[in-house]
Amino acid sequence: MSRQEVYSWASLLSNLAFLLVYIVIVFGIPSILEPYSGNVIQVLVVLVIVDLVFQGVISIQGKRIPMVDRDERDDQIEAKGFKMGYYIFLVSIITLIGHLFVVNVLEPFADADYLEIMKQLPMHYLVFTMIAGSSAKSIVQLVHYRRGY
Amino acid sequence: MAKTAVSNTIRHLRFHHNEMTQQDLADRVGATRQTINAIEAAKYSPSLELAFRIARVFDLKVEEVFSFQEE
């Protein structure tokens, strides 16, 4: 496994950890996990710390070993990952513009609670888009590293 | 993954150059071992610059290391 592939795995795991933390903050802990709520938060905190330590170790180790860790193939694979991330961002932005347009059109007819939810939605949507785009980039890179490129 | 149209004799050449390892060749041309492995397996077509670097390691011309088979 090349170092860039390890970075991709680390990036994907970071995104998933961030997504879990975000879901728990926004929606709260699922009812099925409420008896373990203390443990869930501890696990998430540990997960984030482990991820940060893992990325730090990879980074320090990378500087200590004098070898080529990135070349033209890694750049090309990364470009494919960025391309997929870009498509996801593009589709998300277009749907978000559509959503804002619909909210503006419905504003005179909709009730206040519904409008309040609709106005908060874009922020969560953008956060999910950021995580989805970044995760998609890592997944595309890992697919190319595993399949061979 | 489908093979590229560019084939090569790198594995053979490495063997005849003191059984040079993929890592040795990678270090000499400034690439990763995984890239050399992908090139040898014809899963990745190197850039012209990398192809020249590889050929230079074996003191050969590019066309003596790489060949293009049009479908």
Backbone of each chain as ProteinMPNN parsed JSONL, in Angstrom:
{"seq_chain_A": "MSRQEVYSWASLLSNLAFLLVYIVIVFGIPSILEPYSGNVIQVLVVLVIVDLVFQGVISIQGKRIPMVDRDERDDQIEAKGFKMGYYIFLVSIITLIGHLFVVNVLEPFADADYLEIMKQLPMHYLVFTMIAGSSAKSIVQLVHYRRGY", "coords_chain_A": {"N_chain_A": [[0.849, -1.191, 0.0], [0.681, 2.118, -0.978], [1.974, 5.302, 0.236], [0.309, 7.41, -0.403], [-2.072, 6.108, -0.74], [-2.579, 5.3, 1.842], [-2.949, 7.822, 2.956], [-5.334, 8.463, 1.66], [-7.104, 6.595, 2.786], [-6.978, 7.489, 5.432], [-8.057, 10.032, 5.145], [-10.66, 9.415, 4.332], [-11.61, 8.051, 6.597], [-11.452, 10.118, 8.437], [-13.393, 11.834, 7.431], [-15.674, 10.265, 7.795], [-15.69, 10.055, 10.571], [-16.042, 12.738, 11.251], [-18.54, 13.132, 10.122], [-20.129, 11.442, 11.727], [-19.873, 12.701, 14.22], [-21.031, 15.15, 13.61], [-23.665, 14.379, 12.943], [-24.538, 13.405, 15.41], [-24.392, 15.777, 16.9], [-26.244, 17.438, 15.569], [-28.688, 15.931, 15.228], [-28.891, 14.576, 17.575], [-28.383, 11.815, 19.883], [-29.273, 8.594, 18.662], [-32.355, 6.982, 19.675], [-32.112, 4.295, 20.292], [-29.546, 4.069, 21.159], [-29.42, 5.538, 23.414], [-29.201, 4.587, 26.158], [-26.507, 4.166, 26.204], [-25.393, 6.633, 25.93], [-23.37, 8.224, 27.102], [-21.135, 6.636, 26.552], [-21.173, 6.645, 23.749], [-20.52, 9.268, 23.04], [-17.991, 9.352, 24.186], [-16.726, 7.405, 22.642], [-16.807, 8.634, 20.127], [-15.229, 10.888, 20.587], [-12.8, 9.642, 21.198], [-12.42, 8.401, 18.758], [-11.986, 10.595, 17.037], [-9.645, 11.615, 18.195], [-7.88, 9.446, 17.871], [-7.824, 9.388, 15.096], [-6.608, 11.869, 14.525], [-4.099, 11.477, 15.728], [-3.205, 9.305, 14.236], [-3.018, 10.447, 11.66], [-1.057, 12.314, 12.19], [1.128, 10.675, 12.88], [1.56, 9.355, 10.44], [2.297, 11.535, 8.877], [4.658, 12.448, 10.178], [6.269, 10.176, 9.962], [6.456, 10.022, 7.226], [8.119, 12.179, 6.665], [10.469, 11.361, 7.794], [11.406, 9.134, 6.399], [13.421, 8.964, 3.671], [12.2, 8.815, 0.777], [10.594, 8.582, -2.444], [7.331, 9.634, -2.282], [5.23, 10.381, -3.744], [4.059, 10.677, -7.019], [3.666, 11.171, -10.626], [1.539, 9.451, -11.24], [0.059, 9.329, -8.874], [-0.777, 11.978, -8.843], [-2.468, 11.993, -11.071], [-4.431, 10.179, -10.285], [-5.4, 11.517, -8.078], [-6.472, 13.715, -9.382], [-8.627, 12.547, -10.702], [-10.159, 11.916, -8.482], [-10.707, 14.509, -7.521], [-12.254, 15.391, -9.636], [-14.6, 13.863, -9.411], [-15.439, 14.778, -6.906], [-15.902, 17.438, -7.587], [-18.095, 17.177, -9.365], [-20.04, 16.319, -7.576], [-20.212, 18.544, -5.879], [-21.115, 20.41, -7.743], [-23.647, 19.414, -8.568], [-24.872, 19.531, -6.095], [-24.842, 22.289, -5.533], [-26.462, 23.249, -7.576], [-28.92, 21.993, -6.954], [-29.315, 23.171, -4.507], [-29.65, 25.86, -5.189], [-32.053, 25.578, -6.578], [-33.65, 24.747, -4.454], [-33.611, 27.058, -2.797], [-34.901, 28.813, -4.482], [-37.456, 27.628, -4.649], [-38.245, 27.845, -1.961], [-38.401, 30.632, -1.727], [-40.496, 31.15, -3.505], [-42.594, 29.795, -2.254], [-42.855, 31.134, 0.094], [-44.908, 33.166, 0.752], [-47.123, 31.523, 1.109], [-46.604, 29.39, 2.822], [-46.525, 27.958, 6.205], [-45.109, 29.341, 9.261], [-43.398, 27.619, 10.788], [-42.673, 25.632, 9.007], [-41.297, 27.151, 7.122], [-39.172, 28.023, 8.665], [-37.745, 25.662, 9.112], [-37.088, 25.076, 6.487], [-35.4, 27.182, 5.923], [-33.228, 26.645, 7.489], [-32.238, 24.395, 6.445], [-30.342, 24.623, 4.177], [-27.779, 25.066, 5.363], [-27.128, 22.667, 6.734], [-27.253, 21.028, 4.561], [-25.122, 21.962, 3.004], [-22.966, 21.281, 4.633], [-23.173, 18.484, 4.63], [-22.77, 18.128, 1.926], [-20.124, 18.95, 1.66], [-18.832, 16.941, 3.159], [-19.65, 14.695, 1.703], [-18.548, 15.23, -0.844], [-15.799, 15.288, -0.285], [-15.47, 12.705, 0.753], [-16.185, 11.202, -1.476], [-14.108, 11.835, -3.201], [-11.947, 10.605, -1.868], [-12.825, 7.942, -1.974], [-12.914, 7.418, -4.74], [-10.197, 7.669, -5.326], [-9.193, 5.525, -3.786], [-10.419, 3.364, -5.057], [-9.152, 3.456, -7.551], [-6.504, 3.036, -6.753], [-6.708, 0.452, -5.686], [-7.762, -1.07, -7.817], [-5.892, -0.678, -9.725], [-4.128, 1.571, -11.708]], "CA_chain_A": [[0.0, 0.0, 0.0], [1.518, 3.32, -1.06], [1.677, 6.283, 1.265], [-0.85, 8.191, -0.843], [-3.265, 5.286, -0.479], [-2.804, 5.412, 3.286], [-3.538, 9.16, 3.158], [-6.728, 8.407, 1.209], [-7.861, 5.881, 3.83], [-7.054, 8.369, 6.601], [-8.988, 11.107, 4.809], [-12.009, 8.839, 4.332], [-11.984, 7.782, 7.987], [-11.679, 11.437, 9.067], [-14.706, 12.323, 6.984], [-16.727, 9.478, 8.448], [-15.7, 10.445, 11.987], [-16.639, 14.077, 11.303], [-19.969, 12.958, 9.819], [-20.761, 10.874, 12.924], [-19.922, 13.755, 15.237], [-21.992, 16.146, 13.144], [-25.018, 13.801, 13.061], [-24.884, 13.371, 16.84], [-24.616, 17.159, 17.357], [-27.454, 18.006, 14.956], [-29.905, 15.141, 15.451], [-28.85, 13.923, 18.88], [-28.054, 10.382, 19.869], [-30.468, 7.793, 18.354], [-32.989, 6.468, 20.895], [-31.619, 2.937, 20.582], [-28.218, 4.183, 21.788], [-29.485, 6.464, 24.558], [-28.608, 4.044, 27.399], [-25.028, 4.214, 26.128], [-25.073, 7.972, 25.396], [-22.039, 8.632, 27.576], [-20.131, 5.859, 25.817], [-21.145, 7.045, 22.333], [-19.735, 10.505, 22.934], [-16.586, 8.991, 24.462], [-16.206, 6.693, 21.464], [-16.584, 9.623, 19.061], [-14.059, 11.705, 20.958], [-11.622, 8.766, 21.024], [-12.272, 8.196, 17.307], [-11.382, 11.805, 16.466], [-8.256, 11.701, 18.697], [-7.112, 8.389, 17.186], [-7.65, 9.829, 13.71], [-5.604, 12.947, 14.495], [-2.794, 10.862, 16.043], [-2.869, 8.476, 13.074], [-2.563, 11.33, 10.577], [0.215, 12.905, 12.64], [2.184, 9.646, 12.77], [1.83, 9.168, 9.01], [2.992, 12.726, 8.397], [6.023, 12.461, 10.734], [6.992, 9.044, 9.366], [6.71, 10.386, 5.831], [9.251, 13.101, 6.588], [11.698, 10.685, 8.249], [11.897, 8.159, 5.416], [13.734, 9.697, 2.439], [11.861, 8.111, -0.46], [9.543, 9.26, -3.203], [6.032, 9.171, -1.79], [4.174, 10.88, -4.62], [4.561, 10.888, -8.379], [2.66, 11.584, -11.609], [0.358, 8.568, -11.161], [-0.728, 9.806, -7.729], [-1.426, 13.237, -9.26], [-3.573, 11.672, -11.983], [-5.499, 9.549, -9.491], [-6.005, 12.589, -7.275], [-7.283, 14.533, -10.298], [-9.902, 11.832, -10.896], [-10.913, 12.103, -7.244], [-11.203, 15.892, -7.503], [-13.3, 15.493, -10.658], [-15.832, 13.323, -8.818], [-15.841, 15.726, -5.867], [-16.432, 18.615, -8.275], [-19.439, 16.849, -9.86], [-20.948, 16.286, -6.422], [-20.429, 19.94, -5.479], [-21.904, 21.078, -8.784], [-25.044, 18.951, -8.445], [-25.387, 20.039, -4.818], [-25.084, 23.736, -5.637], [-27.635, 23.453, -8.444], [-30.126, 21.628, -6.199], [-29.488, 24.17, -3.448], [-30.245, 27.042, -5.829], [-33.451, 25.201, -6.813], [-34.317, 24.744, -3.146], [-33.795, 28.45, -2.367], [-35.926, 29.389, -5.359], [-38.759, 27.09, -4.232], [-38.571, 28.444, -0.65], [-38.822, 32.013, -1.972], [-41.809, 31.135, -4.162], [-43.607, 29.308, -1.31], [-42.824, 31.923, 1.331], [-46.185, 33.792, 1.137], [-48.196, 30.54, 1.351], [-46.24, 28.367, 3.811], [-46.591, 28.411, 7.604], [-43.83, 29.834, 9.795], [-42.525, 26.506, 11.218], [-42.152, 24.99, 7.79], [-40.303, 28.07, 6.535], [-37.987, 28.039, 9.548], [-36.986, 24.429, 8.803], [-36.567, 25.203, 5.119], [-34.3, 28.151, 5.899], [-32.061, 26.048, 8.16], [-31.784, 23.225, 5.669], [-29.144, 24.803, 3.344], [-26.531, 24.956, 6.127], [-26.86, 21.236, 6.906], [-27.045, 20.478, 3.219], [-23.759, 22.304, 2.575], [-22.019, 20.478, 5.43], [-23.219, 17.121, 4.084], [-22.145, 18.175, 0.599], [-18.677, 19.006, 1.879], [-18.385, 15.609, 3.583], [-19.874, 13.763, 0.582], [-17.561, 15.512, -1.889], [-14.477, 14.871, 0.186], [-15.48, 11.236, 0.844], [-16.204, 10.668, -2.848], [-12.737, 11.977, -3.71], [-11.128, 9.54, -1.26], [-13.285, 6.626, -2.46], [-12.45, 7.265, -6.132], [-8.751, 7.417, -5.26], [-8.959, 4.162, -3.284], [-10.822, 2.418, -6.113], [-8.076, 3.43, -8.55], [-5.31, 2.405, -6.165], [-6.954, -0.979, -5.517], [-7.963, -1.731, -9.122], [-4.724, -0.452, -10.574], [-4.342, 2.651, -12.674]], "C_chain_A": [[0.887, 1.245, 0.0], [1.097, 4.337, -0.003], [0.441, 7.116, 0.89], [-2.151, 7.433, -0.605], [-3.611, 5.335, 1.007], [-3.438, 6.765, 3.61], [-5.026, 9.16, 2.768], [-7.614, 7.714, 2.241], [-8.057, 6.792, 5.04], [-8.066, 9.483, 6.364], [-10.435, 10.61, 4.868], [-12.493, 8.604, 5.765], [-12.248, 9.088, 8.739], [-13.054, 11.961, 8.709], [-15.835, 11.591, 7.698], [-16.84, 9.849, 9.926], [-16.377, 11.802, 12.142], [-18.148, 13.993, 11.071], [-20.722, 12.432, 11.045], [-20.929, 11.937, 14.004], [-20.999, 14.773, 14.87], [-23.434, 15.643, 13.311], [-25.463, 13.797, 14.527], [-25.175, 14.78, 17.358], [-25.959, 17.692, 16.837], [-28.722, 17.255, 15.361], [-29.972, 14.516, 16.85], [-28.539, 12.446, 18.739], [-29.32, 9.588, 19.581], [-31.013, 7.13, 19.624], [-32.456, 5.085, 21.294], [-30.275, 2.976, 21.322], [-28.231, 5.065, 23.043], [-28.934, 5.883, 25.862], [-27.084, 4.126, 27.402], [-24.546, 5.609, 25.72], [-23.694, 8.469, 25.843], [-20.946, 7.952, 26.788], [-20.009, 6.317, 24.372], [-20.293, 8.298, 22.158], [-18.262, 10.219, 23.198], [-15.947, 8.321, 23.246], [-15.897, 7.679, 20.34], [-15.361, 10.483, 19.346], [-12.775, 10.895, 20.74], [-11.33, 8.577, 19.534], [-11.557, 9.388, 16.658], [-9.917, 11.919, 16.907], [-7.372, 10.677, 17.984], [-6.816, 8.803, 15.745], [-6.565, 10.902, 13.607], [-4.203, 12.391, 14.749], [-2.304, 10.064, 14.841], [-2.314, 9.341, 11.94], [-1.225, 11.976, 10.93], [1.361, 11.937, 12.483], [2.566, 9.437, 11.311], [2.676, 10.325, 8.484], [4.444, 12.755, 8.876], [6.861, 11.361, 10.093], [7.368, 9.353, 7.915], [7.908, 11.302, 5.675], [10.559, 12.416, 6.955], [12.273, 9.755, 7.199], [12.159, 8.877, 4.089], [13.438, 8.883, 1.191], [10.734, 8.868, -1.16], [8.193, 8.742, -2.717], [4.888, 9.638, -2.678], [4.772, 11.1, -6.005], [3.398, 11.223, -9.319], [1.387, 10.74, -11.55], [-0.544, 8.986, -10.0], [-1.469, 11.093, -8.091], [-2.634, 12.954, -10.154], [-4.751, 11.051, -11.227], [-6.2, 10.6, -8.637], [-6.915, 13.47, -8.139], [-8.632, 13.871, -10.554], [-10.792, 11.975, -9.662], [-11.52, 13.491, -7.175], [-12.354, 16.066, -8.493], [-14.636, 15.005, -10.096], [-16.355, 14.262, -7.739], [-16.478, 16.964, -6.472], [-17.851, 18.362, -8.78], [-20.447, 16.885, -8.708], [-21.248, 17.709, -5.949], [-21.351, 20.657, -6.461], [-23.384, 20.712, -8.667], [-25.666, 19.519, -7.168], [-25.72, 21.515, -4.91], [-26.328, 24.006, -6.489], [-28.926, 23.116, -7.69], [-30.39, 22.635, -5.081], [-30.114, 25.451, -4.006], [-31.731, 26.786, -6.091], [-34.254, 25.261, -5.523], [-34.606, 26.173, -2.691], [-34.885, 29.138, -3.196], [-37.325, 28.949, -4.915], [-39.188, 27.705, -2.9], [-39.068, 29.874, -0.838], [-40.219, 32.084, -2.586], [-42.905, 30.773, -3.155], [-43.775, 30.202, -0.08], [-44.187, 32.549, 1.706], [-47.256, 32.786, 1.552], [-47.892, 29.582, 2.511], [-46.354, 28.908, 5.232], [-45.174, 28.644, 8.155], [-42.863, 28.7, 10.162], [-41.855, 25.839, 10.024], [-41.05, 25.858, 7.167], [-39.014, 28.097, 7.351], [-37.09, 26.823, 9.256], [-36.314, 24.559, 7.44], [-35.381, 26.171, 5.038], [-33.05, 27.612, 6.575], [-31.434, 24.935, 7.328], [-30.497, 23.461, 4.858], [-27.823, 24.645, 4.102], [-26.148, 23.48, 6.307], [-26.533, 20.587, 5.564], [-25.613, 20.742, 2.73], [-22.71, 21.502, 3.351], [-21.981, 19.048, 4.894], [-22.561, 17.068, 2.701], [-20.625, 18.165, 0.71], [-18.135, 17.616, 2.248], [-18.523, 14.62, 2.428], [-18.834, 13.962, -0.515], [-16.177, 15.017, -1.518], [-14.386, 13.339, 0.27], [-15.429, 10.616, -0.55], [-14.809, 10.74, -3.465], [-11.859, 10.836, -3.171], [-11.519, 8.174, -1.818], [-12.792, 6.386, -3.894], [-10.948, 6.966, -6.154], [-8.473, 5.977, -4.821], [-9.333, 3.114, -4.33], [-9.706, 2.306, -7.152], [-6.801, 2.782, -7.992], [-5.49, 0.899, -6.06], [-7.056, -1.699, -6.863], [-6.719, -1.662, -9.986], [-5.047, 0.614, -11.582], [-3.018, 2.986, -13.348]], "O_chain_A": [[1.741, 1.407, 0.872], [0.013, 4.246, 0.573], [-0.362, 7.477, 1.749], [-3.189, 8.025, -0.311], [-4.781, 5.401, 1.382], [-4.348, 6.849, 4.434], [-5.86, 9.766, 3.442], [-8.718, 8.169, 2.539], [-9.149, 6.866, 5.605], [-8.835, 9.838, 7.258], [-11.318, 11.294, 5.386], [-13.635, 8.915, 6.104], [-13.15, 9.161, 9.574], [-13.786, 12.465, 9.559], [-16.811, 12.194, 8.144], [-17.941, 9.947, 10.468], [-17.186, 11.999, 13.048], [-18.931, 14.681, 11.726], [-21.81, 12.91, 11.365], [-21.988, 12.056, 14.62], [-21.779, 15.2, 15.72], [-24.309, 16.382, 13.76], [-26.602, 14.136, 14.847], [-26.091, 14.969, 18.158], [-26.712, 18.321, 17.58], [-29.705, 17.862, 15.783], [-31.011, 13.988, 17.247], [-28.445, 11.907, 17.637], [-30.356, 9.863, 20.187], [-30.256, 6.764, 20.524], [-32.364, 4.757, 22.477], [-29.917, 2.03, 22.023], [-27.19, 5.307, 23.654], [-28.265, 6.596, 26.61], [-26.453, 4.152, 28.458], [-23.43, 5.761, 25.223], [-22.95, 9.058, 25.059], [-19.96, 8.577, 26.398], [-18.91, 6.378, 23.821], [-19.46, 8.382, 21.256], [-17.386, 10.765, 22.527], [-14.812, 8.613, 22.87], [-14.862, 7.578, 19.681], [-14.562, 10.767, 18.453], [-11.798, 11.391, 20.177], [-10.178, 8.588, 19.1], [-10.65, 9.217, 15.844], [-9.05, 12.273, 16.107], [-6.264, 10.992, 17.549], [-5.712, 8.599, 15.24], [-5.713, 10.854, 12.72], [-3.242, 12.774, 14.083], [-1.132, 10.138, 14.472], [-1.288, 9.021, 11.34], [-0.368, 12.16, 10.066], [2.437, 12.306, 12.014], [3.748, 9.35, 10.978], [3.641, 10.124, 7.747], [5.353, 13.046, 8.099], [8.015, 11.581, 9.725], [8.447, 8.993, 7.445], [8.632, 11.224, 4.683], [11.629, 12.82, 6.499], [13.49, 9.597, 7.109], [11.219, 9.348, 3.449], [14.356, 8.312, 0.603], [10.028, 9.676, -0.557], [7.946, 7.537, -2.742], [3.723, 9.339, -2.413], [5.866, 11.648, -6.137], [2.291, 11.52, -8.871], [0.289, 11.247, -11.782], [-1.768, 8.995, -10.131], [-2.624, 11.287, -7.709], [-3.683, 13.584, -10.019], [-5.912, 11.359, -11.497], [-7.421, 10.585, -8.487], [-7.977, 13.91, -7.7], [-9.659, 14.547, -10.617], [-12.009, 12.132, -9.77], [-12.687, 13.652, -6.821], [-13.309, 16.795, -8.225], [-15.67, 15.647, -10.28], [-17.557, 14.517, -7.657], [-17.465, 17.485, -5.95], [-18.719, 19.225, -8.645], [-21.553, 17.407, -8.846], [-22.397, 18.042, -5.654], [-22.243, 21.408, -6.066], [-24.255, 21.581, -8.666], [-26.826, 19.931, -7.156], [-26.762, 21.95, -4.42], [-27.139, 24.874, -6.166], [-29.908, 23.854, -7.772], [-31.54, 22.918, -4.748], [-30.992, 26.049, -3.383], [-32.568, 27.658, -5.858], [-35.381, 25.755, -5.495], [-35.716, 26.471, -2.249], [-35.677, 29.93, -2.684], [-38.248, 29.758, -4.814], [-40.357, 28.049, -2.723], [-40.034, 30.29, -0.197], [-41.02, 32.954, -2.242], [-43.994, 31.345, -3.177], [-44.722, 30.041, 0.689], [-44.586, 32.471, 2.868], [-48.195, 33.141, 2.265], [-48.811, 29.026, 3.113], [-46.292, 30.115, 5.463], [-44.184, 28.194, 7.577], [-41.666, 28.789, 9.891], [-40.663, 25.531, 10.03], [-40.01, 25.353, 6.744], [-37.914, 28.182, 6.803], [-35.868, 26.934, 9.165], [-35.148, 24.208, 7.26], [-34.484, 26.01, 4.21], [-31.94, 28.057, 6.282], [-30.264, 24.589, 7.491], [-29.631, 22.586, 4.844], [-26.85, 24.142, 3.541], [-25.005, 23.09, 6.068], [-25.661, 19.725, 5.458], [-24.977, 19.875, 2.129], [-21.692, 21.095, 2.791], [-20.909, 18.468, 4.722], [-21.889, 16.097, 2.354], [-19.933, 17.473, -0.036], [-17.114, 17.176, 1.719], [-17.63, 13.805, 2.193], [-18.3, 12.993, -1.056], [-15.477, 14.408, -2.327], [-13.368, 12.748, -0.091], [-14.724, 9.634, -0.779], [-14.381, 9.821, -4.163], [-11.128, 10.191, -3.922], [-10.655, 7.345, -2.103], [-12.316, 5.299, -4.223], [-10.49, 6.111, -6.913], [-7.631, 5.293, -5.402], [-8.65, 2.1, -4.474], [-9.356, 1.207, -7.583], [-6.108, 2.057, -8.707], [-4.551, 0.141, -6.309], [-6.514, -2.791, -7.037], [-6.52, -2.492, -10.873], [-6.092, 0.584, -12.233], [-2.966, 3.871, -14.201]]}, "seq_chain_B": "MAKTAVSNTIRHLRFHHNEMTQQDLADRVGATRQTINAIEAAKYSPSLELAFRIARVFDLKVEEVFSFQEE", "coords_chain_B": {"N_chain_B": [[-8.802, -4.284, -14.325], [-8.258, -2.902, -17.548], [-5.577, -3.571, -19.838], [-3.088, -1.217, -20.923], [-2.314, 0.292, -24.15], [0.331, 0.492, -24.357], [3.126, -1.39, -24.115], [5.907, -2.953, -22.382], [9.395, -3.722, -21.594], [10.404, -3.759, -19.089], [10.519, -5.414, -16.798], [12.035, -7.58, -17.681], [14.391, -6.205, -18.358], [15.182, -5.226, -15.866], [15.808, -7.585, -14.586], [18.074, -8.355, -15.985], [19.821, -6.406, -15.21], [21.524, -6.762, -12.846], [19.485, -7.902, -11.326], [17.777, -5.824, -10.515], [15.695, -4.209, -8.186], [12.173, -3.296, -8.041], [11.862, -1.142, -6.363], [14.418, -0.03, -6.341], [14.638, 0.853, -8.999], [12.49, 2.619, -9.014], [13.373, 4.557, -7.179], [15.511, 5.588, -8.6], [14.353, 6.806, -10.792], [12.625, 8.583, -9.716], [10.026, 7.881, -8.93], [7.208, 6.098, -7.486], [7.293, 2.779, -6.01], [4.957, 1.441, -6.503], [4.035, 2.647, -8.823], [5.954, 1.864, -10.701], [5.44, -0.859, -10.667], [2.81, -0.843, -11.675], [3.316, 0.129, -14.242], [4.93, -1.898, -15.313], [3.087, -3.968, -15.37], [1.543, -3.105, -17.381], [-0.631, -1.537, -16.739], [-0.631, 1.083, -16.444], [0.205, 3.906, -18.327], [3.214, 5.519, -18.634], [4.266, 8.993, -18.3], [5.851, 10.911, -20.93], [8.22, 11.964, -20.015], [8.83, 10.379, -17.753], [9.084, 7.928, -19.019], [11.374, 8.387, -20.573], [13.224, 8.723, -18.517], [13.239, 6.173, -17.369], [14.156, 4.631, -19.505], [16.699, 5.702, -19.747], [17.96, 4.809, -17.443], [18.539, 2.196, -18.116], [20.263, 2.57, -20.171], [19.195, 2.741, -22.76], [17.175, 3.396, -25.744], [13.973, 5.037, -25.763], [12.092, 3.692, -27.359], [13.11, 1.19, -27.332], [12.515, 0.211, -24.924], [9.819, 0.682, -24.481], [6.805, -0.146, -26.241], [4.275, 0.465, -28.682], [1.145, -0.814, -29.204], [-1.15, -0.618, -31.544], [-4.685, -0.916, -31.588]], "CA_chain_B": [[-8.412, -3.092, -15.092], [-7.757, -3.259, -18.872], [-4.19, -3.192, -20.077], [-2.932, -0.09, -21.838], [-1.739, -0.093, -25.45], [1.796, 0.623, -24.265], [3.757, -2.496, -23.387], [7.321, -2.658, -22.101], [10.254, -4.858, -21.224], [11.104, -3.314, -17.869], [10.785, -6.55, -15.9], [13.152, -8.297, -18.295], [15.589, -5.363, -18.238], [15.601, -5.197, -14.456], [16.411, -8.878, -14.284], [19.414, -8.374, -16.582], [20.653, -5.371, -14.586], [21.787, -7.214, -11.465], [18.203, -8.156, -10.651], [17.368, -4.563, -9.886], [14.327, -4.29, -7.64], [11.263, -2.212, -8.457], [12.129, 0.011, -5.496], [15.663, 0.605, -6.835], [14.31, 1.582, -10.231], [11.608, 3.74, -8.628], [14.205, 5.605, -6.562], [16.383, 6.204, -9.615], [13.58, 7.625, -11.744], [11.781, 9.524, -8.981], [8.627, 7.438, -8.902], [6.968, 5.153, -6.387], [7.381, 1.376, -6.414], [3.638, 1.049, -7.027], [3.943, 3.124, -10.205], [6.78, 0.957, -11.527], [4.689, -2.111, -10.751], [1.684, -0.62, -12.594], [3.858, 0.258, -15.611], [5.357, -3.246, -15.734], [1.89, -4.772, -15.632], [0.839, -2.4, -18.474], [-1.884, -0.967, -16.24], [-0.464, 2.533, -16.438], [1.152, 4.413, -19.328], [3.952, 6.626, -18.007], [4.447, 10.212, -19.095], [7.037, 10.846, -21.791], [9.388, 12.258, -19.179], [9.155, 9.196, -16.941], [9.545, 6.898, -19.959], [12.77, 8.713, -20.889], [14.034, 8.461, -17.319], [13.37, 4.718, -17.222], [15.032, 4.152, -20.584], [18.06, 6.171, -19.463], [18.538, 3.933, -16.404], [19.043, 0.98, -18.775], [21.082, 3.009, -21.31], [18.5, 2.357, -24.0], [16.235, 4.393, -26.258], [12.606, 4.81, -25.257], [11.389, 2.685, -28.169], [13.656, -0.135, -27.019], [11.908, -0.213, -23.657], [8.357, 0.738, -24.627], [6.264, -0.299, -27.601], [2.856, 0.817, -28.76], [0.377, -1.723, -30.064], [-2.44, -0.03, -31.901], [-5.705, -1.971, -31.727]], "C_chain_B": [[-7.805, -3.509, -16.425], [-6.307, -2.806, -19.036], [-4.127, -2.04, -21.069], [-2.307, -0.585, -23.151], [-0.221, -0.012, -25.433], [2.352, -0.542, -23.448], [5.241, -2.181, -23.191], [8.081, -3.905, -21.676], [10.996, -4.56, -19.915], [11.458, -4.495, -16.959], [12.011, -7.329, -16.383], [14.459, -7.519, -18.114], [16.088, -5.299, -16.793], [16.344, -6.462, -14.093], [17.86, -8.938, -14.797], [20.304, -7.239, -16.089], [20.798, -5.692, -13.094], [20.51, -7.413, -10.655], [17.772, -6.942, -9.831], [15.927, -4.693, -9.374], [13.487, -3.136, -8.178], [11.533, -0.96, -7.629], [13.392, 0.746, -5.957], [15.372, 1.458, -8.067], [13.452, 2.814, -9.911], [12.431, 4.885, -8.045], [15.046, 6.33, -7.616], [15.618, 7.096, -10.591], [12.641, 8.619, -11.044], [10.31, 9.178, -9.033], [8.433, 6.522, -7.701], [7.063, 3.717, -6.925], [6.059, 0.916, -7.036], [3.472, 1.49, -8.483], [4.759, 2.226, -11.14], [6.047, -0.364, -11.72], [3.527, -1.979, -11.747], [2.168, -0.507, -14.043], [4.242, -1.122, -16.142], [4.163, -4.118, -16.121], [1.043, -4.174, -16.761], [-0.532, -1.897, -18.027], [-1.818, 0.548, -16.228], [0.565, 2.918, -17.501], [1.891, 5.61, -18.736], [3.967, 7.856, -18.905], [5.721, 10.043, -19.931], [8.307, 11.044, -20.964], [9.806, 11.033, -18.362], [9.666, 8.063, -17.83], [11.011, 7.13, -20.328], [13.686, 8.397, -19.704], [14.294, 6.963, -17.159], [14.333, 4.17, -18.269], [16.493, 4.521, -20.299], [18.74, 5.314, -18.395], [19.171, 2.699, -17.045], [19.937, 1.296, -19.979], [20.476, 2.575, -22.644], [17.647, 3.52, -24.491], [14.827, 4.042, -25.765], [11.914, 3.684, -26.024], [11.953, 1.265, -27.975], [13.075, -0.678, -25.71], [10.38, -0.313, -23.801], [7.952, 0.504, -26.074], [4.756, -0.058, -27.563], [2.144, -0.121, -29.723], [-1.004, -1.128, -30.319], [-3.461, -1.136, -32.112], [-6.234, -2.055, -33.148]], "O_chain_B": [[-6.93, -4.374, -16.454], [-5.874, -1.808, -18.46], [-4.989, -1.899, -21.937], [-1.839, -1.72, -23.247], [0.436, -0.406, -26.397], [2.087, -0.664, -22.252], [5.759, -1.234, -23.783], [7.512, -4.97, -21.437], [12.094, -5.067, -19.685], [12.562, -4.562, -16.419], [12.895, -7.684, -15.602], [15.493, -8.089, -17.767], [17.294, -5.318, -16.547], [17.359, -6.436, -13.396], [18.745, -9.489, -14.142], [21.449, -7.132, -16.527], [20.274, -4.996, -12.224], [20.465, -7.129, -9.458], [17.456, -7.03, -8.644], [15.059, -5.227, -10.064], [14.006, -2.146, -8.694], [11.441, 0.156, -8.139], [13.439, 1.976, -5.966], [15.794, 2.61, -8.168], [13.661, 3.897, -10.46], [12.209, 6.048, -8.381], [15.261, 7.539, -7.526], [16.184, 8.035, -11.151], [11.951, 9.398, -11.701], [9.454, 10.053, -9.161], [9.386, 6.21, -6.987], [6.932, 3.476, -8.125], [6.042, 0.111, -7.967], [2.844, 0.792, -9.28], [4.308, 1.875, -12.23], [6.039, -0.92, -12.818], [3.285, -2.876, -12.555], [1.507, -0.991, -14.962], [3.919, -1.471, -17.278], [4.224, -4.898, -17.071], [-0.041, -4.674, -17.062], [-1.472, -1.836, -18.819], [-2.829, 1.22, -16.025], [1.65, 2.341, -17.572], [1.265, 6.607, -18.375], [3.715, 7.771, -20.108], [6.545, 9.164, -19.677], [9.323, 10.384, -21.182], [10.988, 10.696, -18.291], [10.572, 7.325, -17.443], [11.797, 6.184, -20.388], [14.784, 7.87, -19.879], [15.41, 6.539, -16.856], [15.207, 3.357, -17.967], [17.405, 3.742, -20.578], [19.954, 5.115, -18.437], [20.203, 2.212, -16.585], [20.323, 0.393, -20.721], [21.18, 2.101, -23.536], [17.42, 4.493, -23.772], [14.543, 2.9, -25.402], [11.243, 2.836, -25.436], [11.35, 0.279, -28.399], [13.142, -1.876, -25.436], [9.748, -1.251, -23.314], [8.653, 0.899, -27.006], [4.075, -0.331, -26.575], [2.494, -0.212, -30.9], [-1.885, -1.131, -29.46], [-3.165, -2.161, -32.728], [-7.095, -2.886, -33.438]]}, "name": "protein", "num_of_chains": 2, "seq": "MSRQEVYSWASLLSNLAFLLVYIVIVFGIPSILEPYSGNVIQVLVVLVIVDLVFQGVISIQGKRIPMVDRDERDDQIEAKGFKMGYYIFLVSIITLIGHLFVVNVLEPFADADYLEIMKQLPMHYLVFTMIAGSSAKSIVQLVHYRRGYMAKTAVSNTIRHLRFHHNEMTQQDLADRVGATRQTINAIEAAKYSPSLELAFRIARVFDLKVEEVFSFQEE"}
